[in-house]
Amino acid sequence: SSGIFFPGIDYIREQINIALIKTDFKYSVIIDLAKISTIDYTSLEGFKAVVNDLKKFNLNVAFVNVDENLQRRLCFNN
């Protein structure tokens, strides 16, 4: 169990964007958080940015295996 903190979220977002470009934005994204128990505010905002990035291309993002404590923080209403 570990966490995602700044600047780790920048790397994750960059890798997601690279994968989307390589696949011509044809696939939605699944983020497995099985080994993540904490994230900082910057990482939370980074995940929100990923969700918003994908919405622009009518794609979805799914967070799976989310620790119970993180579920409340990852509920995006925008």
PDB file of N, CA, C and O in Angstrom:
ATOM      1  N   SER A   1       0.835  -1.172   0.000  1.00  0.00           N
ATOM      2  CA  SER A   1       0.000   0.000   0.000  1.00  0.00           C
ATOM      3  C   SER A   1       0.884   1.242   0.000  1.00  0.00           C
ATOM      4  O   SER A   1       1.853   1.323   0.755  1.00  0.00           O
ATOM      5  N   SER A   2       0.548   2.200  -0.844  1.00  0.00           N
ATOM      6  CA  SER A   2       1.314   3.436  -0.892  1.00  0.00           C
ATOM      7  C   SER A   2       0.408   4.562  -1.367  1.00  0.00           C
ATOM      8  O   SER A   2      -0.815   4.427  -1.368  1.00  0.00           O
ATOM      9  N   GLY A   3       1.012   5.665  -1.770  1.00  0.00           N
ATOM     10  CA  GLY A   3       0.235   6.817  -2.183  1.00  0.00           C
ATOM     11  C   GLY A   3       0.707   7.403  -3.488  1.00  0.00           C
ATOM     12  O   GLY A   3       1.757   7.033  -4.015  1.00  0.00           O
ATOM     13  N   ILE A   4      -0.084   8.325  -4.002  1.00  0.00           N
ATOM     14  CA  ILE A   4       0.285   9.096  -5.184  1.00  0.00           C
ATOM     15  C   ILE A   4       0.359  10.545  -4.735  1.00  0.00           C
ATOM     16  O   ILE A   4      -0.601  11.097  -4.197  1.00  0.00           O
ATOM     17  N   PHE A   5       1.503  11.143  -4.963  1.00  0.00           N
ATOM     18  CA  PHE A   5       1.731  12.518  -4.553  1.00  0.00           C
ATOM     19  C   PHE A   5       2.357  13.294  -5.702  1.00  0.00           C
ATOM     20  O   PHE A   5       2.905  12.708  -6.636  1.00  0.00           O
ATOM     21  N   PHE A   6       2.269  14.618  -5.626  1.00  0.00           N
ATOM     22  CA  PHE A   6       2.947  15.450  -6.601  1.00  0.00           C
ATOM     23  C   PHE A   6       4.440  15.148  -6.527  1.00  0.00           C
ATOM     24  O   PHE A   6       4.970  15.079  -5.418  1.00  0.00           O
ATOM     25  N   PRO A   7       5.141  14.966  -7.628  1.00  0.00           N
ATOM     26  CA  PRO A   7       4.754  15.115  -9.032  1.00  0.00           C
ATOM     27  C   PRO A   7       4.332  13.817  -9.717  1.00  0.00           C
ATOM     28  O   PRO A   7       4.255  13.777 -10.945  1.00  0.00           O
ATOM     29  N   GLY A   8       4.061  12.773  -8.971  1.00  0.00           N
ATOM     30  CA  GLY A   8       3.678  11.495  -9.554  1.00  0.00           C
ATOM     31  C   GLY A   8       2.454  11.570 -10.433  1.00  0.00           C
ATOM     32  O   GLY A   8       2.378  10.871 -11.443  1.00  0.00           O
ATOM     33  N   ILE A   9       1.491  12.405 -10.073  1.00  0.00           N
ATOM     34  CA  ILE A   9       0.276  12.518 -10.866  1.00  0.00           C
ATOM     35  C   ILE A   9       0.576  13.092 -12.240  1.00  0.00           C
ATOM     36  O   ILE A   9      -0.091  12.737 -13.211  1.00  0.00           O
ATOM     37  N   ASP A  10       1.564  13.970 -12.342  1.00  0.00           N
ATOM     38  CA  ASP A  10       1.941  14.513 -13.652  1.00  0.00           C
ATOM     39  C   ASP A  10       2.435  13.407 -14.570  1.00  0.00           C
ATOM     40  O   ASP A  10       2.103  13.390 -15.755  1.00  0.00           O
ATOM     41  N   TYR A  11       3.215  12.494 -14.038  1.00  0.00           N
ATOM     42  CA  TYR A  11       3.719  11.367 -14.817  1.00  0.00           C
ATOM     43  C   TYR A  11       2.561  10.470 -15.257  1.00  0.00           C
ATOM     44  O   TYR A  11       2.509  10.045 -16.411  1.00  0.00           O
ATOM     45  N   ILE A  12       1.643  10.183 -14.350  1.00  0.00           N
ATOM     46  CA  ILE A  12       0.496   9.334 -14.682  1.00  0.00           C
ATOM     47  C   ILE A  12      -0.344   9.979 -15.779  1.00  0.00           C
ATOM     48  O   ILE A  12      -0.725   9.321 -16.747  1.00  0.00           O
ATOM     49  N   ARG A  13      -0.628  11.259 -15.621  1.00  0.00           N
ATOM     50  CA  ARG A  13      -1.433  11.965 -16.631  1.00  0.00           C
ATOM     51  C   ARG A  13      -0.721  11.982 -17.976  1.00  0.00           C
ATOM     52  O   ARG A  13      -1.353  11.794 -19.015  1.00  0.00           O
ATOM     53  N   GLU A  14       0.576  12.205 -17.966  1.00  0.00           N
ATOM     54  CA  GLU A  14       1.357  12.205 -19.199  1.00  0.00           C
ATOM     55  C   GLU A  14       1.298  10.847 -19.884  1.00  0.00           C
ATOM     56  O   GLU A  14       1.129  10.776 -21.101  1.00  0.00           O
ATOM     57  N   GLN A  15       1.436   9.773 -19.122  1.00  0.00           N
ATOM     58  CA  GLN A  15       1.398   8.427 -19.694  1.00  0.00           C
ATOM     59  C   GLN A  15       0.016   8.095 -20.268  1.00  0.00           C
ATOM     60  O   GLN A  15      -0.089   7.437 -21.303  1.00  0.00           O
ATOM     61  N   ILE A  16      -1.025   8.546 -19.599  1.00  0.00           N
ATOM     62  CA  ILE A  16      -2.373   8.345 -20.114  1.00  0.00           C
ATOM     63  C   ILE A  16      -2.539   9.087 -21.431  1.00  0.00           C
ATOM     64  O   ILE A  16      -3.071   8.536 -22.396  1.00  0.00           O
ATOM     65  N   ASN A  17      -2.088  10.328 -21.473  1.00  0.00           N
ATOM     66  CA  ASN A  17      -2.205  11.117 -22.705  1.00  0.00           C
ATOM     67  C   ASN A  17      -1.407  10.502 -23.848  1.00  0.00           C
ATOM     68  O   ASN A  17      -1.873  10.495 -24.987  1.00  0.00           O
ATOM     69  N   ILE A  18      -0.222   9.989 -23.568  1.00  0.00           N
ATOM     70  CA  ILE A  18       0.581   9.326 -24.602  1.00  0.00           C
ATOM     71  C   ILE A  18      -0.168   8.114 -25.152  1.00  0.00           C
ATOM     72  O   ILE A  18      -0.233   7.914 -26.365  1.00  0.00           O
ATOM     73  N   ALA A  19      -0.730   7.310 -24.256  1.00  0.00           N
ATOM     74  CA  ALA A  19      -1.472   6.122 -24.686  1.00  0.00           C
ATOM     75  C   ALA A  19      -2.696   6.512 -25.515  1.00  0.00           C
ATOM     76  O   ALA A  19      -3.005   5.854 -26.508  1.00  0.00           O
ATOM     77  N   LEU A  20      -3.387   7.567 -25.118  1.00  0.00           N
ATOM     78  CA  LEU A  20      -4.557   8.008 -25.875  1.00  0.00           C
ATOM     79  C   LEU A  20      -4.177   8.486 -27.268  1.00  0.00           C
ATOM     80  O   LEU A  20      -4.871   8.193 -28.242  1.00  0.00           O
ATOM     81  N   ILE A  21      -3.080   9.216 -27.361  1.00  0.00           N
ATOM     82  CA  ILE A  21      -2.619   9.692 -28.669  1.00  0.00           C
ATOM     83  C   ILE A  21      -2.262   8.513 -29.564  1.00  0.00           C
ATOM     84  O   ILE A  21      -2.618   8.495 -30.742  1.00  0.00           O
ATOM     85  N   LYS A  22      -1.560   7.531 -29.010  1.00  0.00           N
ATOM     86  CA  LYS A  22      -1.157   6.354 -29.791  1.00  0.00           C
ATOM     87  C   LYS A  22      -2.350   5.546 -30.293  1.00  0.00           C
ATOM     88  O   LYS A  22      -2.260   4.880 -31.324  1.00  0.00           O
ATOM     89  N   THR A  23      -3.451   5.603 -29.578  1.00  0.00           N
ATOM     90  CA  THR A  23      -4.642   4.833 -29.961  1.00  0.00           C
ATOM     91  C   THR A  23      -5.716   5.717 -30.583  1.00  0.00           C
ATOM     92  O   THR A  23      -6.875   5.311 -30.681  1.00  0.00           O
ATOM     93  N   ASP A  24      -5.338   6.922 -31.002  1.00  0.00           N
ATOM     94  CA  ASP A  24      -6.275   7.864 -31.631  1.00  0.00           C
ATOM     95  C   ASP A  24      -7.525   8.116 -30.795  1.00  0.00           C
ATOM     96  O   ASP A  24      -8.619   8.274 -31.336  1.00  0.00           O
ATOM     97  N   PHE A  25      -7.363   8.150 -29.503  1.00  0.00           N
ATOM     98  CA  PHE A  25      -8.451   8.472 -28.576  1.00  0.00           C
ATOM     99  C   PHE A  25      -9.667   7.571 -28.784  1.00  0.00           C
ATOM    100  O   PHE A  25     -10.804   8.041 -28.757  1.00  0.00           O
ATOM    101  N   LYS A  26      -9.426   6.284 -28.991  1.00  0.00           N
ATOM    102  CA  LYS A  26     -10.507   5.321 -29.241  1.00  0.00           C
ATOM    103  C   LYS A  26     -10.948   4.567 -27.997  1.00  0.00           C
ATOM    104  O   LYS A  26     -12.000   3.928 -28.010  1.00  0.00           O
ATOM    105  N   TYR A  27     -10.171   4.625 -26.927  1.00  0.00           N
ATOM    106  CA  TYR A  27     -10.455   3.794 -25.757  1.00  0.00           C
ATOM    107  C   TYR A  27     -10.598   4.618 -24.490  1.00  0.00           C
ATOM    108  O   TYR A  27      -9.902   5.613 -24.285  1.00  0.00           O
ATOM    109  N   SER A  28     -11.502   4.184 -23.662  1.00  0.00           N
ATOM    110  CA  SER A  28     -11.625   4.776 -22.333  1.00  0.00           C
ATOM    111  C   SER A  28     -10.487   4.254 -21.464  1.00  0.00           C
ATOM    112  O   SER A  28      -9.728   3.384 -21.892  1.00  0.00           O
ATOM    113  N   VAL A  29     -10.365   4.776 -20.255  1.00  0.00           N
ATOM    114  CA  VAL A  29      -9.230   4.461 -19.384  1.00  0.00           C
ATOM    115  C   VAL A  29      -9.724   3.819 -18.089  1.00  0.00           C
ATOM    116  O   VAL A  29     -10.716   4.254 -17.503  1.00  0.00           O
ATOM    117  N   ILE A  30      -9.021   2.786 -17.658  1.00  0.00           N
ATOM    118  CA  ILE A  30      -9.274   2.161 -16.363  1.00  0.00           C
ATOM    119  C   ILE A  30      -8.028   2.385 -15.502  1.00  0.00           C
ATOM    120  O   ILE A  30      -6.916   2.039 -15.901  1.00  0.00           O
ATOM    121  N   ILE A  31      -8.226   2.962 -14.330  1.00  0.00           N
ATOM    122  CA  ILE A  31      -7.122   3.216 -13.411  1.00  0.00           C
ATOM    123  C   ILE A  31      -7.304   2.314 -12.190  1.00  0.00           C
ATOM    124  O   ILE A  31      -8.264   2.455 -11.433  1.00  0.00           O
ATOM    125  N   ASP A  32      -6.375   1.397 -12.018  1.00  0.00           N
ATOM    126  CA  ASP A  32      -6.428   0.436 -10.911  1.00  0.00           C
ATOM    127  C   ASP A  32      -5.673   1.015  -9.722  1.00  0.00           C
ATOM    128  O   ASP A  32      -4.463   1.230  -9.787  1.00  0.00           O
ATOM    129  N   LEU A  33      -6.392   1.263  -8.646  1.00  0.00           N
ATOM    130  CA  LEU A  33      -5.799   1.857  -7.449  1.00  0.00           C
ATOM    131  C   LEU A  33      -5.665   0.846  -6.311  1.00  0.00           C
ATOM    132  O   LEU A  33      -5.695   1.212  -5.136  1.00  0.00           O
ATOM    133  N   ALA A  34      -5.518  -0.423  -6.671  1.00  0.00           N
ATOM    134  CA  ALA A  34      -5.462  -1.488  -5.668  1.00  0.00           C
ATOM    135  C   ALA A  34      -4.365  -1.273  -4.632  1.00  0.00           C
ATOM    136  O   ALA A  34      -4.550  -1.616  -3.465  1.00  0.00           O
ATOM    137  N   LYS A  35      -3.243  -0.720  -5.032  1.00  0.00           N
ATOM    138  CA  LYS A  35      -2.121  -0.565  -4.108  1.00  0.00           C
ATOM    139  C   LYS A  35      -1.975   0.859  -3.582  1.00  0.00           C
ATOM    140  O   LYS A  35      -0.959   1.204  -2.977  1.00  0.00           O
ATOM    141  N   ILE A  36      -2.992   1.679  -3.815  1.00  0.00           N
ATOM    142  CA  ILE A  36      -2.941   3.078  -3.395  1.00  0.00           C
ATOM    143  C   ILE A  36      -3.890   3.293  -2.234  1.00  0.00           C
ATOM    144  O   ILE A  36      -5.072   2.961  -2.322  1.00  0.00           O
ATOM    145  N   SER A  37      -3.382   3.844  -1.154  1.00  0.00           N
ATOM    146  CA  SER A  37      -4.238   4.112  -0.001  1.00  0.00           C
ATOM    147  C   SER A  37      -4.360   5.602   0.306  1.00  0.00           C
ATOM    148  O   SER A  37      -5.276   6.008   1.020  1.00  0.00           O
ATOM    149  N   THR A  38      -3.453   6.420  -0.221  1.00  0.00           N
ATOM    150  CA  THR A  38      -3.520   7.862   0.021  1.00  0.00           C
ATOM    151  C   THR A  38      -3.134   8.627  -1.237  1.00  0.00           C
ATOM    152  O   THR A  38      -2.319   8.173  -2.039  1.00  0.00           O
ATOM    153  N   ILE A  39      -3.740   9.796  -1.385  1.00  0.00           N
ATOM    154  CA  ILE A  39      -3.341  10.726  -2.436  1.00  0.00           C
ATOM    155  C   ILE A  39      -3.395  12.124  -1.847  1.00  0.00           C
ATOM    156  O   ILE A  39      -4.170  12.390  -0.929  1.00  0.00           O
ATOM    157  N   ASP A  40      -2.573  13.009  -2.377  1.00  0.00           N
ATOM    158  CA  ASP A  40      -2.611  14.387  -1.891  1.00  0.00           C
ATOM    159  C   ASP A  40      -3.561  15.218  -2.753  1.00  0.00           C
ATOM    160  O   ASP A  40      -4.116  14.730  -3.737  1.00  0.00           O
ATOM    161  N   TYR A  41      -3.734  16.462  -2.370  1.00  0.00           N
ATOM    162  CA  TYR A  41      -4.669  17.345  -3.060  1.00  0.00           C
ATOM    163  C   TYR A  41      -4.287  17.513  -4.526  1.00  0.00           C
ATOM    164  O   TYR A  41      -5.159  17.499  -5.395  1.00  0.00           O
ATOM    165  N   THR A  42      -3.004  17.671  -4.809  1.00  0.00           N
ATOM    166  CA  THR A  42      -2.542  17.854  -6.178  1.00  0.00           C
ATOM    167  C   THR A  42      -2.877  16.636  -7.033  1.00  0.00           C
ATOM    168  O   THR A  42      -3.279  16.780  -8.188  1.00  0.00           O
ATOM    169  N   SER A  43      -2.718  15.456  -6.482  1.00  0.00           N
ATOM    170  CA  SER A  43      -3.047  14.235  -7.211  1.00  0.00           C
ATOM    171  C   SER A  43      -4.551  14.135  -7.460  1.00  0.00           C
ATOM    172  O   SER A  43      -4.981  13.722  -8.537  1.00  0.00           O
ATOM    173  N   LEU A  44      -5.328  14.505  -6.484  1.00  0.00           N
ATOM    174  CA  LEU A  44      -6.774  14.513  -6.654  1.00  0.00           C
ATOM    175  C   LEU A  44      -7.171  15.446  -7.795  1.00  0.00           C
ATOM    176  O   LEU A  44      -7.998  15.094  -8.635  1.00  0.00           O
ATOM    177  N   GLU A  45      -6.582  16.623  -7.816  1.00  0.00           N
ATOM    178  CA  GLU A  45      -6.854  17.570  -8.898  1.00  0.00           C
ATOM    179  C   GLU A  45      -6.367  17.015 -10.239  1.00  0.00           C
ATOM    180  O   GLU A  45      -7.004  17.233 -11.270  1.00  0.00           O
ATOM    181  N   GLY A  46      -5.249  16.305 -10.226  1.00  0.00           N
ATOM    182  CA  GLY A  46      -4.731  15.677 -11.444  1.00  0.00           C
ATOM    183  C   GLY A  46      -5.686  14.630 -11.989  1.00  0.00           C
ATOM    184  O   GLY A  46      -5.897  14.554 -13.199  1.00  0.00           O
ATOM    185  N   PHE A  47      -6.265  13.824 -11.110  1.00  0.00           N
ATOM    186  CA  PHE A  47      -7.243  12.831 -11.550  1.00  0.00           C
ATOM    187  C   PHE A  47      -8.490  13.516 -12.106  1.00  0.00           C
ATOM    188  O   PHE A  47      -9.077  13.043 -13.080  1.00  0.00           O
ATOM    189  N   LYS A  48      -8.893  14.618 -11.495  1.00  0.00           N
ATOM    190  CA  LYS A  48     -10.021  15.375 -12.031  1.00  0.00           C
ATOM    191  C   LYS A  48      -9.701  15.882 -13.436  1.00  0.00           C
ATOM    192  O   LYS A  48     -10.561  15.877 -14.317  1.00  0.00           O
ATOM    193  N   ALA A  49      -8.459  16.317 -13.638  1.00  0.00           N
ATOM    194  CA  ALA A  49      -8.044  16.792 -14.963  1.00  0.00           C
ATOM    195  C   ALA A  49      -8.082  15.653 -15.981  1.00  0.00           C
ATOM    196  O   ALA A  49      -8.477  15.864 -17.128  1.00  0.00           O
ATOM    197  N   VAL A  50      -7.676  14.455 -15.576  1.00  0.00           N
ATOM    198  CA  VAL A  50      -7.736  13.292 -16.472  1.00  0.00           C
ATOM    199  C   VAL A  50      -9.188  13.043 -16.883  1.00  0.00           C
ATOM    200  O   VAL A  50      -9.477  12.832 -18.060  1.00  0.00           O
ATOM    201  N   VAL A  51     -10.094  13.068 -15.912  1.00  0.00           N
ATOM    202  CA  VAL A  51     -11.512  12.866 -16.206  1.00  0.00           C
ATOM    203  C   VAL A  51     -11.993  13.913 -17.203  1.00  0.00           C
ATOM    204  O   VAL A  51     -12.673  13.583 -18.175  1.00  0.00           O
ATOM    205  N   ASN A  52     -11.642  15.174 -16.965  1.00  0.00           N
ATOM    206  CA  ASN A  52     -12.061  16.254 -17.862  1.00  0.00           C
ATOM    207  C   ASN A  52     -11.423  16.133 -19.237  1.00  0.00           C
ATOM    208  O   ASN A  52     -12.074  16.412 -20.243  1.00  0.00           O
ATOM    209  N   ASP A  53     -10.161  15.721 -19.298  1.00  0.00           N
ATOM    210  CA  ASP A  53      -9.489  15.497 -20.587  1.00  0.00           C
ATOM    211  C   ASP A  53     -10.257  14.468 -21.410  1.00  0.00           C
ATOM    212  O   ASP A  53     -10.498  14.661 -22.601  1.00  0.00           O
ATOM    213  N   LEU A  54     -10.634  13.375 -20.759  1.00  0.00           N
ATOM    214  CA  LEU A  54     -11.322  12.295 -21.459  1.00  0.00           C
ATOM    215  C   LEU A  54     -12.728  12.700 -21.898  1.00  0.00           C
ATOM    216  O   LEU A  54     -13.196  12.274 -22.954  1.00  0.00           O
ATOM    217  N   LYS A  55     -13.395  13.510 -21.099  1.00  0.00           N
ATOM    218  CA  LYS A  55     -14.737  13.973 -21.468  1.00  0.00           C
ATOM    219  C   LYS A  55     -14.714  14.731 -22.789  1.00  0.00           C
ATOM    220  O   LYS A  55     -15.670  14.662 -23.562  1.00  0.00           O
ATOM    221  N   LYS A  56     -13.631  15.454 -23.052  1.00  0.00           N
ATOM    222  CA  LYS A  56     -13.512  16.220 -24.296  1.00  0.00           C
ATOM    223  C   LYS A  56     -13.567  15.318 -25.520  1.00  0.00           C
ATOM    224  O   LYS A  56     -13.945  15.757 -26.607  1.00  0.00           O
ATOM    225  N   PHE A  57     -13.193  14.063 -25.343  1.00  0.00           N
ATOM    226  CA  PHE A  57     -13.178  13.103 -26.450  1.00  0.00           C
ATOM    227  C   PHE A  57     -14.294  12.063 -26.292  1.00  0.00           C
ATOM    228  O   PHE A  57     -14.253  11.002 -26.915  1.00  0.00           O
ATOM    229  N   ASN A  58     -15.281  12.374 -25.462  1.00  0.00           N
ATOM    230  CA  ASN A  58     -16.390  11.462 -25.189  1.00  0.00           C
ATOM    231  C   ASN A  58     -15.916  10.099 -24.707  1.00  0.00           C
ATOM    232  O   ASN A  58     -16.498   9.071 -25.056  1.00  0.00           O
ATOM    233  N   LEU A  59     -14.861  10.094 -23.905  1.00  0.00           N
ATOM    234  CA  LEU A  59     -14.325   8.869 -23.315  1.00  0.00           C
ATOM    235  C   LEU A  59     -14.575   8.900 -21.808  1.00  0.00           C
ATOM    236  O   LEU A  59     -14.803   9.958 -21.222  1.00  0.00           O
ATOM    237  N   ASN A  60     -14.530   7.733 -21.203  1.00  0.00           N
ATOM    238  CA  ASN A  60     -14.746   7.608 -19.768  1.00  0.00           C
ATOM    239  C   ASN A  60     -13.478   7.138 -19.075  1.00  0.00           C
ATOM    240  O   ASN A  60     -12.568   6.589 -19.697  1.00  0.00           O
ATOM    241  N   VAL A  61     -13.447   7.369 -17.786  1.00  0.00           N
ATOM    242  CA  VAL A  61     -12.391   6.822 -16.949  1.00  0.00           C
ATOM    243  C   VAL A  61     -13.065   6.089 -15.799  1.00  0.00           C
ATOM    244  O   VAL A  61     -14.024   6.581 -15.205  1.00  0.00           O
ATOM    245  N   ALA A  62     -12.547   4.906 -15.497  1.00  0.00           N
ATOM    246  CA  ALA A  62     -13.068   4.124 -14.378  1.00  0.00           C
ATOM    247  C   ALA A  62     -11.944   3.902 -13.378  1.00  0.00           C
ATOM    248  O   ALA A  62     -10.838   3.502 -13.744  1.00  0.00           O
ATOM    249  N   PHE A  63     -12.238   4.163 -12.127  1.00  0.00           N
ATOM    250  CA  PHE A  63     -11.303   3.888 -11.045  1.00  0.00           C
ATOM    251  C   PHE A  63     -11.740   2.575 -10.407  1.00  0.00           C
ATOM    252  O   PHE A  63     -12.873   2.463  -9.937  1.00  0.00           O
ATOM    253  N   VAL A  64     -10.856   1.585 -10.386  1.00  0.00           N
ATOM    254  CA  VAL A  64     -11.200   0.275  -9.833  1.00  0.00           C
ATOM    255  C   VAL A  64     -10.307  -0.048  -8.648  1.00  0.00           C
ATOM    256  O   VAL A  64      -9.217   0.503  -8.498  1.00  0.00           O
ATOM    257  N   ASN A  65     -10.797  -0.953  -7.810  1.00  0.00           N
ATOM    258  CA  ASN A  65     -10.072  -1.381  -6.611  1.00  0.00           C
ATOM    259  C   ASN A  65      -9.668  -0.196  -5.741  1.00  0.00           C
ATOM    260  O   ASN A  65      -8.529  -0.095  -5.285  1.00  0.00           O
ATOM    261  N   VAL A  66     -10.614   0.682  -5.527  1.00  0.00           N
ATOM    262  CA  VAL A  66     -10.351   1.909  -4.776  1.00  0.00           C
ATOM    263  C   VAL A  66     -10.540   1.650  -3.286  1.00  0.00           C
ATOM    264  O   VAL A  66     -11.566   1.121  -2.858  1.00  0.00           O
ATOM    265  N   ASP A  67      -9.537   2.031  -2.507  1.00  0.00           N
ATOM    266  CA  ASP A  67      -9.602   1.949  -1.051  1.00  0.00           C
ATOM    267  C   ASP A  67     -10.828   2.727  -0.575  1.00  0.00           C
ATOM    268  O   ASP A  67     -11.143   3.794  -1.102  1.00  0.00           O
ATOM    269  N   GLU A  68     -11.502   2.188   0.410  1.00  0.00           N
ATOM    270  CA  GLU A  68     -12.728   2.799   0.927  1.00  0.00           C
ATOM    271  C   GLU A  68     -12.535   4.266   1.310  1.00  0.00           C
ATOM    272  O   GLU A  68     -13.422   5.087   1.075  1.00  0.00           O
ATOM    273  N   ASN A  69     -11.404   4.596   1.888  1.00  0.00           N
ATOM    274  CA  ASN A  69     -11.139   5.980   2.291  1.00  0.00           C
ATOM    275  C   ASN A  69     -10.965   6.906   1.101  1.00  0.00           C
ATOM    276  O   ASN A  69     -11.232   8.104   1.206  1.00  0.00           O
ATOM    277  N   LEU A  70     -10.520   6.369  -0.033  1.00  0.00           N
ATOM    278  CA  LEU A  70     -10.334   7.198  -1.220  1.00  0.00           C
ATOM    279  C   LEU A  70     -11.613   7.395  -2.008  1.00  0.00           C
ATOM    280  O   LEU A  70     -11.732   8.361  -2.761  1.00  0.00           O
ATOM    281  N   GLN A  71     -12.555   6.512  -1.849  1.00  0.00           N
ATOM    282  CA  GLN A  71     -13.782   6.588  -2.641  1.00  0.00           C
ATOM    283  C   GLN A  71     -14.462   7.941  -2.529  1.00  0.00           C
ATOM    284  O   GLN A  71     -14.885   8.516  -3.532  1.00  0.00           O
ATOM    285  N   ARG A  72     -14.566   8.442  -1.318  1.00  0.00           N
ATOM    286  CA  ARG A  72     -15.241   9.736  -1.116  1.00  0.00           C
ATOM    287  C   ARG A  72     -14.483  10.867  -1.799  1.00  0.00           C
ATOM    288  O   ARG A  72     -15.092  11.789  -2.342  1.00  0.00           O
ATOM    289  N   ARG A  73     -13.162  10.799  -1.773  1.00  0.00           N
ATOM    290  CA  ARG A  73     -12.359  11.875  -2.362  1.00  0.00           C
ATOM    291  C   ARG A  73     -12.380  11.835  -3.881  1.00  0.00           C
ATOM    292  O   ARG A  73     -12.198  12.865  -4.531  1.00  0.00           O
ATOM    293  N   LEU A  74     -12.600  10.646  -4.457  1.00  0.00           N
ATOM    294  CA  LEU A  74     -12.578  10.510  -5.908  1.00  0.00           C
ATOM    295  C   LEU A  74     -13.956  10.650  -6.556  1.00  0.00           C
ATOM    296  O   LEU A  74     -14.085  10.466  -7.766  1.00  0.00           O
ATOM    297  N   CYS A  75     -14.971  10.968  -5.781  1.00  0.00           N
ATOM    298  CA  CYS A  75     -16.304  11.173  -6.349  1.00  0.00           C
ATOM    299  C   CYS A  75     -16.357  12.568  -6.944  1.00  0.00           C
ATOM    300  O   CYS A  75     -16.479  13.562  -6.228  1.00  0.00           O
ATOM    301  N   PHE A  76     -16.262  12.626  -8.276  1.00  0.00           N
ATOM    302  CA  PHE A  76     -16.260  13.905  -8.972  1.00  0.00           C
ATOM    303  C   PHE A  76     -17.670  14.234  -9.423  1.00  0.00           C
ATOM    304  O   PHE A  76     -18.347  13.414 -10.043  1.00  0.00           O
ATOM    305  N   ASN A  77     -18.090  15.410  -9.112  1.00  0.00           N
ATOM    306  CA  ASN A  77     -19.445  15.821  -9.501  1.00  0.00           C
ATOM    307  C   ASN A  77     -19.443  16.861 -10.618  1.00  0.00           C
ATOM    308  O   ASN A  77     -20.465  17.502 -10.863  1.00  0.00           O
ATOM    309  N   ASN A  78     -18.315  17.037 -11.295  1.00  0.00           N
ATOM    310  CA  ASN A  78     -18.281  18.037 -12.372  1.00  0.00           C
ATOM    311  C   ASN A  78     -18.008  17.399 -13.682  1.00  0.00           C
ATOM    312  O   ASN A  78     -17.943  18.085 -14.702  1.00  0.00           O
TER     313      ASN A  78
END
